[in-house]
C-alpha cells in the first residue's frame, strides 16, 4: 500500500494550502533520501478514525499530506506544464528525449519494478475496486475523450511517464495566444479531474476497505479448481477418484485437522468405490456399532454439496445428536463454502431459504425432516434435494416415529427420481424388505475396529459367549472378590468388583433398568471405593463440580456432589441439557471413568468404554430385545485407545433360558407401523398426500401406498382386509371428521378428494390428528376472552396435550368439582411453564413443584415445539389471525427461556443458558461478537471452556452469521428483481390494438 493511500484512510492531518494564482510558481520540496519511508511509518502508526458524516471529508483543501496520491497527481501535472513553458528551444526535443534526463540504469530498474508490481499494486484496496474498472467504465462515462481515460488509468503507475503524448505535442507549439488558451484548458481539465478523483476517493474513504489476502485468494482459487476437477471426474465414467474420493485435497486435510482421521478403514474405501455409489443408486449399509459408518455418509454428503452442487438432508433420531452433528460439521461448512442448518425442536424455517450460490446441509430430527420434505414438495423444490442420509434406519420399525420416517422416505421416492437415499444402521435383519421399499443396493460387513468379547455373569462365575458351544457359552473364570457381609448385602451382583477391574485407568459404563436404579448404583459403588480414587485427576473433578454449580445458579445435585470426586456419575433424562453436556465432556476426557446410565445412552451420543456392564436383562419391566442388547454392548471398545472391548451381562438363574435365546437369536425384523399408528401414521399420510397434491384420487393413493414399506409387507401385516379396503376406510373417516372433502365427479371410480382448511392447518402444523379438533375448539374458545395481562393463557393453549397424561398434580380440590382430568393436568403443567418463564431457574421450579428437573426441561422443549406447530396451524386459518403475532414471541420465549439479552447467544448451537451467561459477562453480547471471536482468547476469558468447545462455538456462530447474511442478500435481490408477470411493451401494444 502506498503512502498516499495509507494517509487517506488514516485521516492524517491535512495541511491546507492556498490556491495559487495562475502563473504563480509553487515551491518545490527537496526531500532527503528515506524521508518518505519515515513518514510512511509515522502515518501507519496513526490510530484509525471513522467519519460517517455526509460532508466533504477533504473540505476546501486542494492538497493533502506531502506525499498523498492527489498531491502526486497535482505535482506531476504542474511539473509537466512548467517544463513545456521553458521556451521554444525545448519544443523539438520530444517526449522521449525529455525523459532521458533520468539515468538509464535508474530508469531501467524503475521500469522493471513497475512491470513486476502491476498498475494497481501501489494503491489501497478500496481504490483498486474503483480504478480497476477504469478500462471498462459504466454507462455514461464512455463519452469522455480517450486521452482522459488513458491519463487516469496510466497516471496511477507513473505520473510523469504516463502523461499522454498528445498533450506533450501540444506543448511543442510556439504560439503565445494558443498557449494561454491551452493553459486555461489544461487548468480546467486538471480541476475537473481532481474533483472527480476527490469525489471517488471520498466515497472510498467512507466505504469499509476489503482485505485482500494473496494467500487466501490462492487457497480459494486452488479449492475452486479442485472442485471443478472433481465435478468433471464425477460426471465422467473415469475410475480416477481425484485427490480424496472425488473431493478436493482440502477435505482430507480438514479431516486430519478437525477429527484426527488420517486414513480410512478398508471397508470404508470399498463402500465408497462401489458401483452403486458411483452410479448414485440408493444404498443401505449395515455394520456393528463403532465401525465408522458416519464417515462414509459425510464423504457422500460433501460430494453432493461441493461437486454436484445440490442440497443434502441428514435425518438423525434425537435432538442431542443433531446438535452434536451441527457442531462437528459447521467448521467444514465455513472452510468449504456451504451452510449447515439445524431443524430440531422449534428451530428450522419452512420452506427453507433458497440460496443463491452456496448449498445447504439440513440436519434434522425425524419429525422436522418430514416437515422439511413437505415444504419442499409444496414449493416445487424437492428436486433441489440431491441426497438424503438416514442414520439408525432400523427406527423405521419403532412406533409413531418409525411411521413418520416411512412417510418421509416414501414421499421422496414418489416425487423425486433424482434424489439419492442412503440408510445406515447397526441393527438390521430383514434388509430385503427395506431394499425393496427404498429400491436400494445393500452393503454389509462385520468389521469392528476393536475386538468385542461378550461375557455373562451368573453368581460368581463368568462365562464367555460362544456360538459354537452347545448352550451358547463356555466357562471363563471365577470372579476374584473378597466381600464383607455388609458389602454382600449392598452389592449382591458384585458390581464393585467388576468396575474396579477397569477404573480409573479405563472407562466403564453400567446400564441400569430404571433412572432411580442409576442413581442408587452410583452412590452404592462410591461407598465402597477406596480413598485412592479421590486423588485420580482430582483437580479436573473439582473444576467439574464448580462448573456444575455455575451453570445451575449455585445448585448441584447432592448425588453428583458425592459421586463425582470418585470419578463416578449417573446419566439419564432426569439431568438438564447443561448437566449432561458437562458430564459427557468430563467422561470423554477421562476425568470421569464410570457412568451408570439408562438404555437411552446407547442410542444417543457416542460415549464408548473399555467395559460395558448390563445390570440386568431388562429395560424398565420389559425383557431386553436383541437390537437393544447389541446397541448397548456396541459401546465397548474405543478405537485408537483400547485393544479390546468387553461386555458383561449380569443375570439371575431364572433368566438363564431367556438370555440364552437372547444371545443366539437373530435381530428383530423391522415392520411398518404406518397403520398401527393411526393418527400419526396413515391418517396423516393421506391428509398430506391430498394437501400437497401428490395423490388426490383413490387410484393414485393406492398406487402410492403400494410403494411404502407397508405396501411391501402387506401380505404379512394385512390378514383380513386388502390395501385398497384399508385406504377407502381411512379416507371415509377423514372425510367424516371434516379434514377432507369429496369432489363431485360423474363416475364413482374417479373418486377424488380435496383438503379442507382445518385439514390443511393440521398437516402444515404437523398436529397429531387425535388433537386437531380439540386444539381448534380451545383456540376458538380462547378468542372469546383471551387474557393478555400475562402469558399464562397463551401458555395453556400451547401446553402439549400428550404430556398431560404423564402429569400427576399434587392437588385434589379440582377433582371434587368434577373437572376433566386432562384439563386439570394441562393447566397444572401451564403453571409449571409460566413459573419457569418468570424465574428462568429450573432448579427452583423443580423444588417448588416437586418434579425432576430433567422432566421440566423436557416439558419446556415439548411446549416450544408444540407452540411452533400451533403457530403454523393458525397461519392457515383466517379466524386465528390474532394468535400469529402472539405465538411468534411465545415460541421464542419457550425455546430459550432466558433473559432477552441472552437469546442471540443461545441461537448458536451448543450454547446453553449457563454458557450464554458466561459469554455475556465476558463481553460477547451478540452473534457478531462470537463470530469474530478468537478461540484462544475465549479460552482465557471464559471459565471451564475447552479449546474444542471454543472452536465449535466460533464455527457455529460464523455459520449462523453467514446464513443470516445470505438470507438478507436473497431478500434484497428478490425485492429488486422484476416480477415474472410484469407487463412488457409488446404486451401493452397488443392489448391496445
VOZA-740460 format. One record per residue (C-alpha): z, x negated, y negated; residue in three letters. Coordinates in pm, whole numbers, padded with zeros to 5 digits, always signed. Each point is the difference from the previous one (the first is absolute). Layout:
// residues N
ZXYAla ...
***
This chain:
// residues 993
+00000+00000+00000Unk -00097-00149-00344Unk +00231-00041-00299Unk -00158+00287-00193Unk +00045+00248+00282Unk +00352-00125+00063Unk +00098+00048-00360Unk -00164+00338-00023Unk +00211+00162+00271Unk +00323-00169-00099Unk -00023+00111-00364Unk +00061-00344-00142Unk +00069-00008-00373Unk -00310+00081-00198Unk -00077-00212-00301Unk -00167+00207-00270Unk -00281-00164-00192Unk -00171+00129-00308Unk -00364+00082+00044Unk -00199-00275-00176Unk -00259+00093-00260Unk -00364-00054+00096Unk -00084-00364-00010Unk +00360-00117-00027Unk +00058-00280+00250Unk +00278+00035+00251Unk +00227-00288+00090Unk -00071-00156+00333Unk +00301-00092+00216Unk +00002-00335+00168Unk +00201+00016+00318Unk +00142-00290+00182Unk -00078-00027+00370Unk +00233+00206+00215Unk +00103+00233-00281Unk -00175+00289+00162Unk +00181-00049+00328Unk +00337-00018-00179Unk -00070+00321-00185Unk -00108+00159+00330Unk +00336-00079+00158Unk +00183+00130-00305Unk -00196+00323+00002Unk +00050+00057+00368Unk +00372-00039-00042Unk +00011+00293-00240Unk +00151+00319+00150Unk -00238+00283+00074Unk +00024+00280-00254Unk -00146+00347+00023Unk -00157+00206-00274Unk -00094+00354+00085Unk -00075+00122-00354Unk -00342+00123-00097Unk -00029-00219-00313Unk -00222-00308-00023Unk +00186-00274+00182Unk -00164-00264-00221Unk +00047+00167-00341Unk -00227-00138-00271Unk -00009-00351+00144Unk -00337-00162+00041Unk +00135-00293+00188Unk +00259-00051+00273Unk +00201-00291+00123Unk -00171-00329-00047Unk -00190-00012+00324Unk -00037+00371+00076Unk -00320+00136+00142Unk -00106+00184-00317Unk +00074-00311-00204Unk -00229-00198+00229Unk -00279+00253-00057Unk +00062-00014-00375Unk +00002-00382-00013Unk -00310-00030+00218Unk -00206+00227-00225Unk +00128-00163-00317Unk -00076-00349+00129Unk -00351+00100+00090Unk -00059+00163-00340Unk +00131-00304-00186Unk -00224-00235+00198Unk -00302+00218-00074Unk +00060-00034-00374Unk +00026-00380-00010Unk -00355-00031-00131Unk -00365+00018+00080Unk +00015-00346+00157Unk +00179+00161+00298Unk -00257+00273+00043Unk -00222-00195+00232Unk +00266-00125+00233Unk +00011+00304+00222Unk +00287+00121+00204Unk -00040-00255+00276Unk +00023-00297-00240Unk +00299+00145-00192Unk +00178+00035+00330Unk -00033-00372+00076Unk +00276-00092-00245Unk +00226+00032+00297Unk +00004-00302+00236Unk -00224+00048+00302Unk +00270-00079+00255Unk +00245+00240-00166Unk -00262+00273-00016Unk -00090-00048+00368Unk +00364+00027+00107Unk +00044+00313-00209Unk -00314+00158+00142Unk +00109-00077+00357Unk +00345+00148-00065Unk -00158+00308-00156Unk -00230+00048+00299Unk +00291-00030+00241Unk +00239+00239-00165Unk -00247+00279-00080Unk -00038+00198-00322Unk +00322+00211+00028Unk +00249-00251+00140Unk +00147-00081-00337Unk +00083+00363-00088Unk +00301+00219+00068Unk -00065+00238+00288Unk +00027+00304-00230Unk -00295-00139-00201Unk -00194-00080+00316Unk -00006+00373+00071Unk -00160+00064-00339Unk -00236-00292-00035Unk -00096+00003+00367Unk -00208+00308-00082Unk -00179-00163-00293Unk -00313-00050+00207Unk -00006+00368+00094Unk +00119+00184-00311Unk +00069+00372+00014Unk -00227+00262-00150Unk -00020-00024-00373Unk +00042-00376-00010Unk -00339-00092+00137Unk -00179+00059-00329Unk +00147-00316-00154Unk -00219-00305-00050Unk -00022-00234+00302Unk +00112-00286-00225Unk +00333+00173-00069Unk +00072+00079+00363Unk -00093-00353+00104Unk +00225-00147-00270Unk +00301+00204+00109Unk -00040-00096+00362Unk -00080-00365-00035Unk +00235-00081-00285Unk +00294+00057+00224Unk -00077-00317+00188Unk -00110-00244-00274Unk -00023+00148-00351Unk -00210-00278-00156Unk -00239-00071+00284Unk -00054+00366+00073Unk -00102+00098-00350Unk -00339+00182+00012Unk -00302-00217-00059Unk -00157+00265-00219Unk +00289-00036-00243Unk -00042-00376-00015Unk -00371+00037-00066Unk +00081+00229-00292Unk +00218-00276-00149Unk -00300-00233-00004Unk -00171+00208-00274Unk +00030-00163-00350Unk -00026+00310-00220Unk +00320+00047-00214Unk -00047+00372-00058Unk -00048+00070+00364Unk +00299-00226+00063Unk +00226+00229-00207Unk -00130+00306+00187Unk +00045-00186+00324Unk +00358-00089-00088Unk +00077+00361-00089Unk -00155+00121+00324Unk +00186-00260+00203Unk +00329+00081-00175Unk -00052+00372+00062Unk -00091-00054+00363Unk +00292-00240+00045Unk +00238+00256-00150Unk -00140+00273+00224Unk +00033-00222+00303Unk +00357-00099-00088Unk +00100+00361-00051Unk -00156+00087+00334Unk +00182-00284+00174Unk +00324+00086-00174Unk -00030+00363+00112Unk -00073-00098+00358Unk +00281-00254+00012Unk +00242+00250-00155Unk -00072+00240+00283Unk +00039-00277+00254Unk +00330-00107-00153Unk +00142+00347+00044Unk -00127+00029+00355Unk +00205-00135+00286Unk -00152-00326+00112Unk -00102+00007+00365Unk +00102-00306+00196Unk -00286-00176+00173Unk +00112-00211+00290Unk -00284-00204+00145Unk +00193-00044+00326Unk +00062+00372+00028Unk -00365+00077-00078Unk -00115-00243+00266Unk +00237+00154+00256Unk -00119+00351-00084Unk -00363-00110+00019Unk +00061-00164+00340Unk +00178+00309+00129Unk -00282+00224-00124Unk -00260-00221+00170Unk +00192+00000+00328Unk +00036+00380-00009Unk -00374+00027-00065Unk -00072-00225+00298Unk +00242+00203+00214Unk -00173+00323-00101Unk -00338-00138+00102Unk +00146-00130+00326Unk +00148+00338+00088Unk -00324+00178-00087Unk -00201-00232+00225Unk +00022-00022+00376Unk +00105-00364-00013Unk +00293-00118+00210Unk +00115-00227-00283Unk +00338+00136-00109Unk +00016-00188-00327Unk +00302-00202-00116Unk +00261+00244+00137Unk -00132+00291+00209Unk -00264+00090-00260Unk +00258-00042-00276Unk +00028-00268-00269Unk +00199-00309+00090Unk +00245+00103-00270Unk +00125+00278+00230Unk +00093-00257+00263Unk +00179-00207-00264Unk +00192+00306-00121Unk +00123+00076+00353Unk +00131-00354+00023Unk +00158+00025-00346Unk +00155+00348+00023Unk +00069+00045+00370Unk -00008-00346+00151Unk -00276+00099+00245Unk -00225-00297+00067Unk -00168+00102+00324Unk -00079+00326+00178Unk +00097+00076+00359Unk -00284-00009+00250Unk +00010+00379+00053Unk -00027+00056-00376Unk -00313-00215-00015Unk -00144+00185+00299Unk +00075+00339-00152Unk -00150-00087-00338Unk -00320-00126+00163Unk -00053+00303+00226Unk -00345+00156-00023Unk +00161+00336-00072Unk +00177-00148-00301Unk -00315-00172-00127Unk -00192+00326+00037Unk +00277+00192-00180Unk +00077+00229+00291Unk +00336+00171+00015Unk +00259-00205+00187Unk +00337+00049+00170Unk +00195-00311+00095Unk +00332-00015+00178Unk +00238-00294+00045Unk +00373-00049+00051Unk +00227-00007-00306Unk -00011-00327-00202Unk -00347-00085+00130Unk -00155-00026-00347Unk -00190+00331-00017Unk +00044+00043-00375Unk -00177-00326-00089Unk -00322+00117+00168Unk +00015+00325-00195Unk +00057-00186-00327Unk -00303-00225+00053Unk -00217+00305+00075Unk +00131+00171-00313Unk -00080-00305-00215Unk -00353-00011+00144Unk -00051+00362-00106Unk +00148-00049-00348Unk -00163-00332-00091Unk -00326-00010+00195Unk -00106+00362+00046Unk +00159+00107-00331Unk +00155+00323+00126Unk +00348+00148-00017Unk +00249-00021+00288Unk +00282+00231+00115Unk +00290-00135+00205Unk +00231+00262+00157Unk +00354-00108+00092Unk +00281+00212+00150Unk +00289-00053-00245Unk +00056-00044-00376Unk +00190-00328+00054Unk -00295-00153+00188Unk -00242+00119-00271Unk +00207-00174-00267Unk +00030-00315+00210Unk -00377-00010+00045Unk -00062+00067-00372Unk +00218-00299-00088Unk -00174-00221+00255Unk -00357+00083-00104Unk +00035+00025-00379Unk -00029-00380-00029Unk -00328+00012+00194Unk -00128+00277-00227Unk +00069-00200-00314Unk -00159-00317+00136Unk -00305+00168+00157Unk -00065+00277-00251Unk +00085+00337+00159Unk +00266+00263-00063Unk +00290+00083+00232Unk +00119+00359-00054Unk +00313+00163+00142Unk -00011+00354+00143Unk +00351+00080+00119Unk +00271+00245-00102Unk -00100+00141-00338Unk -00229-00295-00084Unk -00378+00023+00006Unk -00273+00164-00209Unk -00224+00276+00139Unk -00289-00052-00004Unk +00034-00378-00034Unk -00137-00170-00309Unk -00366-00088+00040Unk -00021-00372-00077Unk -00285-00158-00194Unk -00033-00330+00183Unk +00306-00093+00203Unk +00068+00183+00324Unk +00330+00152+00111Unk +00222-00045+00304Unk +00200+00321+00042Unk +00319-00050+00203Unk +00141+00338+00097Unk +00244+00186+00220Unk -00145+00249+00249Unk +00055+00299-00231Unk -00133-00167-00314Unk -00296-00140+00190Unk -00096+00355+00098Unk +00021+00121-00363Unk -00207-00299-00114Unk -00277+00073+00250Unk +00000+00368-00104Unk -00044-00095-00367Unk -00286-00240+00082Unk -00179+00268+00201Unk +00048+00256-00277Unk -00148-00231-00264Unk -00286-00114+00225Unk +00126-00359+00014Unk +00093-00032+00366Unk -00303-00228+00045Unk +00167-00259-00227Unk +00260-00053+00272Unk -00141-00281+00212Unk +00292-00058+00237Unk +00310+00186+00119Unk +00271-00198+00184Unk +00273+00186+00191Unk +00311-00189+00108Unk +00215+00144+00282Unk -00287+00219+00123Unk +00222+00132+00281Unk +00177+00214-00263Unk -00296+00239+00023Unk +00188+00152+00294Unk +00333+00043-00182Unk +00070+00345-00150Unk -00115+00122-00341Unk -00073-00350-00132Unk -00230-00059+00296Unk -00181+00327-00077Unk -00053-00108-00363Unk -00135-00339+00112Unk -00239+00172+00243Unk -00129+00232-00276Unk -00059-00296-00233Unk -00203-00199+00251Unk -00196+00308+00117Unk -00106+00078-00359Unk -00113-00358-00060Unk -00205+00003+00321Unk -00159+00333-00093Unk -00079-00066-00368Unk -00088-00372-00015Unk -00216-00174+00256Unk +00024-00334-00182Unk +00382-00033+00001Unk +00133-00231+00270Unk +00334+00081+00167Unk +00229-00268+00145Unk +00307+00106+00197Unk +00271-00228+00137Unk +00315+00047+00202Unk +00232-00178+00241Unk +00069+00308+00213Unk -00318+00183+00108Unk -00074+00136+00345Unk -00275+00263+00008Unk -00231-00206-00216Unk -00306+00176+00147Unk +00086+00326-00178Unk +00049-00178-00329Unk -00326-00190+00049Unk -00188+00324+00051Unk +00166+00159-00303Unk -00067-00295-00232Unk -00334-00093+00161Unk +00144-00350+00023Unk -00016-00320+00201Unk +00322-00137+00146Unk +00153-00348+00017Unk +00325-00073+00184Unk +00200-00314+00072Unk +00344-00084+00134Unk +00038-00298-00231Unk +00343-00077-00142Unk +00061-00311-00212Unk +00346-00032+00158Unk +00083+00073+00364Unk +00219+00307+00052Unk +00255+00019+00282Unk +00147+00341+00080Unk +00350+00035+00145Unk +00220+00287+00115Unk +00381-00017-00006Unk +00207+00201+00248Unk +00374-00072-00017Unk +00032-00383+00001Unk -00335-00065+00167Unk -00325-00071-00183Unk -00333+00070+00170Unk -00346-00113-00108Unk -00277+00261-00006Unk -00252-00090+00269Unk -00286+00237+00075Unk -00067-00178+00330Unk +00350+00068+00132Unk +00068+00306+00215Unk +00224+00178-00251Unk -00158-00161-00310Unk +00271-00260-00064Unk +00153-00317+00142Unk +00351-00139-00043Unk +00022-00264-00276Unk +00366-00092-00062Unk +00354+00119-00055Unk +00114+00029-00357Unk +00246-00281-00072Unk +00273+00155-00212Unk +00377-00014-00005Unk +00123+00325-00148Unk +00359+00094-00076Unk +00119+00347+00090Unk -00026+00107-00363Unk -00355-00129-00028Unk -00102+00172+00325Unk +00116+00333-00142Unk -00172-00057-00332Unk -00321-00149+00143Unk -00063+00127+00353Unk -00372-00087-00025Unk +00068-00369-00082Unk -00197+00016-00325Unk +00208-00278-00155Unk -00086-00233+00289Unk -00372+00084-00020Unk -00031-00053-00375Unk +00209-00319-00019Unk -00244-00167+00241Unk -00258+00000-00282Unk +00169+00040-00341Unk +00040-00157-00250Unk -00275-00256+00070Unk -00245+00271+00109Unk -00042+00362-00105Unk +00084+00312+00202Unk -00068+00375-00025Unk +00224+00261+00168Unk -00164+00345+00022Unk +00253+00285+00008Unk -00054+00371+00081Unk +00147+00138-00327Unk +00070-00109-00358Unk +00375+00028+00047Unk -00019-00214+00310Unk -00180-00271-00202Unk +00291-00021-00244Unk +00266+00004+00274Unk -00172-00271+00206Unk -00040-00227-00307Unk +00372+00028-00079Unk +00104-00045+00363Unk -00203-00320+00044Unk +00144-00153-00319Unk +00356+00065+00117Unk -00050-00237+00294Unk -00214-00272-00160Unk +00175-00329-00072Unk +00068-00120-00353Unk -00268-00267+00041Unk -00266+00267-00063Unk +00135+00043-00353Unk -00103-00357-00089Unk -00363+00041+00107Unk -00206+00024-00324Unk +00309+00119-00179Unk -00139-00038-00350Unk -00308+00215+00073Unk +00211+00277+00152Unk +00230-00006-00301Unk -00305+00035-00226Unk -00122+00293+00211Unk +00327+00190-00049Unk -00015-00067-00374Unk -00356+00126-00007Unk +00089+00313+00198Unk +00273+00068-00253Unk -00226-00056-00302Unk -00275+00241+00117Unk +00255+00274+00080Unk +00190+00001-00327Unk +00292-00200+00138Unk +00021+00190+00332Unk -00035-00157+00342Unk +00017+00180+00334Unk +00340-00097+00148Unk -00156-00057+00344Unk -00260-00241-00140Unk +00271-00172-00203Unk +00181-00080+00328Unk -00303-00086+00216Unk -00233-00196-00232Unk +00232-00307-00018Unk -00051-00033+00378Unk -00379+00027-00039Unk -00005+00355+00142Unk -00123+00328-00156Unk -00109+00347+00105Unk -00347+00136-00086Unk -00092+00371+00000Unk -00119+00280-00229Unk +00349+00044-00147Unk -00055-00309-00216Unk -00169+00021-00338Unk -00339-00166-00049Unk +00160-00275-00210Unk +00258-00075+00270Unk -00262-00005+00277Unk -00221-00237-00196Unk +00281-00246-00067Unk +00122+00006+00359Unk -00352-00044+00138Unk -00064-00299-00226Unk +00332-00157+00101Unk -00088+00051+00368Unk -00347-00151-00048Unk +00145-00312-00161Unk +00269-00037+00269Unk +00304+00075-00217Unk +00059+00301+00225Unk -00045-00064+00371Unk +00078+00341+00154Unk -00114+00355-00075Unk +00136+00308+00174Unk -00275+00255-00059Unk -00164+00327+00104Unk -00342+00034+00160Unk -00167+00055-00340Unk +00018-00374-00069Unk -00235-00061+00294Unk -00273+00204-00170Unk +00078-00121-00352Unk -00015-00336-00171Unk -00052-00310+00211Unk +00340-00156+00083Unk -00035-00199+00324Unk +00290-00162+00189Unk +00065-00251+00277Unk +00184+00265+00205Unk -00024+00379-00011Unk +00279+00205+00161Unk -00032+00372+00073Unk +00350+00145-00009Unk -00105+00293+00222Unk -00326+00151+00131Unk +00032+00291-00246Unk -00119+00093-00349Unk +00264+00247-00118Unk +00038+00220+00309Unk -00356-00036+00131Unk -00091-00252+00269Unk -00216-00288-00115Unk -00381+00033+00017Unk -00209-00286+00129Unk -00175-00040-00338Unk +00337-00015-00183Unk +00130-00256+00249Unk -00310-00221-00045Unk +00029+00017-00379Unk +00365-00103+00003Unk -00033-00291+00241Unk -00319-00106-00182Unk +00221-00127-00283Unk +00124-00281+00225Unk -00150-00343-00065Unk -00100-00133-00341Unk -00333-00178-00016Unk +00031-00355-00124Unk +00381+00004+00033Unk +00096+00097+00355Unk -00148-00132+00323Unk +00105+00311+00189Unk +00122+00353-00073Unk +00256+00194+00205Unk +00081+00369+00032Unk +00310+00137+00173Unk +00033+00370+00084Unk +00359+00102+00075Unk +00027+00288+00246Unk +00256+00181+00210Unk -00030+00067+00373Unk -00086+00367-00066Unk -00310-00099-00200Unk -00129-00256+00251Unk -00270+00223+00151Unk -00135+00117-00334Unk -00006-00355-00135Unk -00186-00117+00309Unk -00270+00256-00079Unk +00008-00092-00367Unk -00084-00368+00056Unk -00270+00066+00257Unk -00188+00309-00121Unk -00299-00022-00238Unk +00018+00092-00365Unk +00004+00368-00093Unk -00335+00162-00079Unk -00092+00109-00352Unk -00068+00374-00025Unk -00118+00197-00300Unk +00262+00202-00188Unk -00255+00185-00209Unk +00076+00340+00155Unk +00366-00060+00082Unk +00074-00066-00368Unk -00121+00335-00129Unk +00071-00011-00374Unk -00056-00375-00045Unk -00276-00018+00257Unk -00282+00240+00074Unk +00079+00246-00282Unk -00006-00275-00263Unk -00317-00142+00156Unk -00190+00330-00019Unk +00114+00060-00355Unk -00119-00342-00116Unk -00329+00020+00192Unk -00091+00320-00181Unk +00151-00108-00334Unk -00197-00327+00004Unk -00311+00183+00132Unk -00022-00236+00296Unk -00039+00303+00227Unk +00011+00360-00120Unk -00128+00208+00291Unk +00131+00047+00351Unk -00269-00205+00174Unk +00043-00300-00230Unk +00378+00012+00033Unk -00027+00011+00380Unk -00244-00291-00012Unk +00246-00199-00212Unk +00285+00079+00239Unk -00206-00136+00287Unk +00004-00342-00168Unk +00379-00022-00033Unk +00238-00158+00250Unk +00106+00356+00084Unk -00364+00079+00078Unk -00022-00307+00226Unk +00320+00103+00183Unk -00057+00377+00000Unk -00034+00018+00380Unk +00349-00146+00035Unk +00164+00179-00294Unk -00161+00344+00025Unk +00086+00194+00313Unk -00042+00365-00098Unk -00226+00014-00308Unk -00321-00173-00097Unk -00041-00212-00311Unk -00207+00273-00167Unk +00263+00265+00072Unk +00271-00221-00150Unk -00217-00051-00309Unk -00067+00372-00049Unk +00370+00079+00044Unk +00121-00242-00267Unk -00275+00092-00247Unk +00110+00363+00031Unk +00362-00100-00062Unk -00088-00197-00317Unk -00205+00294-00127Unk +00288+00243+00055Unk +00234-00238-00184Unk -00226+00008-00307Unk -00108-00364+00017Unk -00359+00071+00110Unk -00247+00282-00060Unk -00299+00103+00208Unk -00342-00002-00160Unk -00206+00318+00026Unk -00288-00074+00238Unk -00262+00209+00175Unk +00048-00148+00345Unk +00347-00037+00157Unk -00112-00325+00166Unk -00051-00158-00344Unk +00364+00062-00090Unk +00105-00233-00282Unk +00306-00049-00219Unk +00105-00116-00344Unk +00337-00117-00120Unk +00225+00205-00232Unk +00181-00139-00305Unk +00328-00013+00193Unk -00172-00173+00290Unk -00158-00261-00227Unk +00332-00066-00173Unk +00168-00045+00339Unk -00244-00254+00137Unk -00041-00187-00330Unk +00378-00029-00027Unk +00031-00085+00373Unk +00264+00272+00026Unk +00125+00083+00350Unk -00155+00343+00065Unk +00334+00120+00137Unk +00133-00016-00357Unk -00304+00071-00223Unk +00070+00372-00044Unk +00373-00067-00056Unk -00083-00266-00260Unk -00237+00240-00177Unk +00269+00270-00015Unk +00263-00246-00127Unk -00227-00133-00274Unk -00105+00352-00099Unk +00361+00112-00020Unk +00090-00312-00193Unk -00244+00101-00277Unk +00210+00310-00066Unk +00295-00207-00122Unk -00070-00372+00011Unk +00310-00180-00126Unk -00096-00313-00193Unk +00343-00083-00140Unk +00024-00259+00280Unk -00213-00121+00289Unk +00199+00190+00264Unk -00237+00297+00029Unk -00306-00223+00035Unk +00182-00220+00249Unk +00080+00303+00214Unk -00368+00099+00002Unk -00100-00348+00116Unk +00272-00054+00261Unk -00177-00038+00340Unk +00030+00310+00219Unk +00007-00196+00325Unk +00308-00202-00105Unk +00209+00312-00054Unk +00049+00038+00375Unk +00152-00350+00016Unk +00264+00079-00261Unk +00354+00123+00077Unk +00161+00109-00329Unk +00370-00049-00036Unk +00067+00350-00125Unk +00048+00343+00161Unk +00019+00241-00290Unk -00375+00065-00014Unk -00012+00099+00365Unk +00249+00281-00070Unk -00241+00134-00258Unk -00273+00020+00266Unk -00236-00233-00180Unk -00293-00140+00198Unk +00109-00326+00167Unk -00321-00186-00086Unk +00036+00090-00368Unk +00361-00120-00002Unk -00091-00327+00168Unk -00289-00057-00237Unk +00215+00075-00303Unk +00264-00242+00126Unk -00262-00274+00032Unk -00117+00086-00353Unk +00352-00070-00126Unk -00010-00336+00179Unk -00335-00091-00160Unk +00107+00125-00343Unk +00317-00208+00012Unk -00199-00301+00115Unk -00245+00029-00292Unk +00291+00023-00245Unk +00205-00288+00142Unk -00278-00210+00162Unk +00268-00154+00222Unk -00057+00075+00366Unk +00345-00126+00102Unk +00197+00236-00224Unk -00216+00296+00104Unk +00046-00096+00365Unk +00378+00007-00042Unk +00000+00320-00206Unk -00200+00202+00254Unk +00123-00186+00310Unk -00354-00088+00112Unk -00143-00331+00128Unk -00168-00194-00280Unk -00306-00054+00219Unk -00036+00378+00046Unk +00027+00056-00376Unk -00273-00256-00060Unk -00220+00172+00261Unk +00067+00331-00176Unk -00106-00153-00332Unk -00320-00142+00149Unk -00079+00332+00168Unk +00060+00191-00324Unk -00227-00236-00196Unk -00278+00043+00256Unk +00042+00378+00017Unk +00007+00023-00381Unk -00337-00177-00006Unk -00133+00249+00257Unk +00128+00298-00201Unk -00169-00147-00310Unk -00338-00009+00179Unk +00070+00351+00132Unk +00059+00132-00354Unk -00311-00174-00137Unk -00214+00232+00213Unk +00168+00324-00116Unk -00043+00110-00362Unk +00315+00211-00005Unk +00210-00313+00053Unk -00138-00191-00301Unk +00349-00035-00147Unk +00119-00208+00295Unk -00269-00268-00033Unk +00140-00196-00293Unk +00359+00050+00116Unk -00060-00124+00353Unk -00181-00315-00112Unk +00315-00128-00167Unk +00232+00127+00272Unk -00206-00177+00268Unk +00030-00326-00193Unk +00377+00044-00038Unk +00044+00073+00370Unk -00224-00289+00101Unk +00201-00264-00185Unk +00337+00165-00076Unk +00093-00263-00258Unk +00031-00027-00375Unk -00332+00039-00178Unk -00023-00365-00107Unk +00000-00119+00363Unk -00287+00224+00117Unk -00285-00238-00107Unk +00160-00280+00204Unk +00051+00220+00306Unk -00371+00080+00011Unk -00039-00350+00144Unk +00010-00001+00379Unk +00321-00152+00132Unk +00199+00045-00323Unk +00281+00247+00063Unk +00280+00107-00233Unk +00227-00303+00045Unk -00281-00248-00053Unk -00140+00199-00294Unk +00337-00022-00178Unk +00012-00377+00053Unk -00353-00044-00133Unk +00066+00221-00303Unk +00315-00193-00092Unk -00194-00327+00038Unk -00250+00123-00261Unk -00280+00124+00226Unk -00022+00352-00140Unk -00355+00105+00082Unk -00281-00037+00249Unk -00174-00244-00234Unk +00309-00222-00006Unk +00006-00017+00378Unk -00374-00055+00035Unk +00020-00302-00231Unk +00323-00137+00145Unk +00026-00344+00159Unk +00154+00036+00350Unk +00193-00325-00046Unk +00156+00128-00322Unk +00081+00332+00168Unk +00191-00183+00273Unk +00213-00178-00260Unk +00070+00305-00218Unk +00053+00272+00264Unk +00284-00034+00248Unk -00060+00014+00376Unk -00380-00005-00033Unk -00190-00210+00253Unk -00325-00179-00079Unk -00194+00227+00236Unk +00140+00313-00167Unk -00076-00134-00347Unk -00362-00073+00093Unk -00040+00344+00158Unk +00144+00175-00307Unk -00233-00189-00236Unk -00301+00061+00226Unk +00075+00372+00031Unk +00049+00031-00377Unk -00331-00175-00066Unk -00176+00227+00247Unk +00148+00313-00160Unk -00090-00123-00349Unk -00358-00070+00108Unk -00023+00349+00149Unk +00119+00162-00322Unk -00236-00210-00212Unk -00291+00088+00227Unk +00091+00370-00019Unk +00000-00013-00381Unk -00336-00176-00003Unk -00135+00269+00232Unk +00129+00267-00238Unk -00162-00167-00299Unk -00334-00031+00179Unk +00018+00362+00111Unk +00060+00113-00358Unk -00290-00209-00134Unk -00242+00089+00280Unk -00251+00276-00092Unk +00050+00314+00210Unk -00242+00048+00289Unk -00102+00344-00132Unk -00061-00124-00356Unk -00311+00181-00136Unk -00295-00235-00046Unk -00267+00019-00272Unk -00263+00105+00256Unk +00222+00277+00127Unk +00066+00130-00353Unk -00373-00004-00079Unk -00078+00188+00319Unk +00260+00268-00078Unk -00137+00049-00353Unk -00351+00029+00135Unk 
***
